Amino acid sequence: MKTSTVVLTIDNRTNRVLRSISSAGAPQFRRGALARTAIYRLLHNGYVEASSFEGRFFTVLGFVEETEKGIEE
């Protein structure tokens, strides 16, 4: 099965993307992009939140593509 994954590291103070790691075929996000815009784009394109980690100064969110059969793993 083909799975698209995106991991965003977000600065809690500025609410901007610090780092973005995307698999092939997944949306790309530039450093400094607004976090809410990046998250909205992922959710609007069929991605669901798969994991999260809340650090002191940052949050890491993982998203995977959801298909009609459910989440691909």
N, C-alpha and C positions, 0 to 999 in steps of 0.2 A: 504494500500500500504506500502511496505517496503522501507524505505529511509535510505541511509547511509550518514552520515554527518561527516565532519572533520573540526575542528577549529584550526588554527595555530596562535600562537603569535610569531612574528619574531622581533629580535633585529635589529633595523635599522643600528646600528654602525657596528656590526660584520656579519650581514646577516645570522644569525643562528637561529634555532628554540629555543625559550625560553620555550614554553609550547605547548603541543598537546593534544587535546581532540577529541576522535574518538568514534563513535557509534559502536555497534556490527557489525562485518563483514567489517568494514572500515579499510583501511591501518593504521598501527601504525607508529609513528615517535618518535625517541628518542630526548631528549634534547641535543642540540649541533649539530644536523644534519644541513647540508647546506640547506638553504631555497630554493634555485633554484632546488636542487635535489628533495626535498619534493614536491614542486609545479609541477615540470615536471612529477613526478610519478602519482600525482593525475590527472592531465590533460590527461596523456597517458592512464589512466585506466577508463576514461569516466566520470570524475567529472568536474563540472563547478563551477566557482566562483559565489557565491550567495550574499556575502556581504563583506564589508571591512570597517575598521576604522583606520585612520591614526593618531596615537598619536605622541607625541614629540620624544620619544625614541623607540617606537615600532609600529608595524603594526599588526592588527588582521585580518586574512582572513578566511572566511567561505566558504566551498565547499560542494556541494550536488551532489549525483550521478545522472547522466542524463541517461534516458532510451530511448527506441525507441519512446515512447509516449510523451517524453519531460521531463522536470524536475518534479520529484515527490515532493510533498509538504506534 
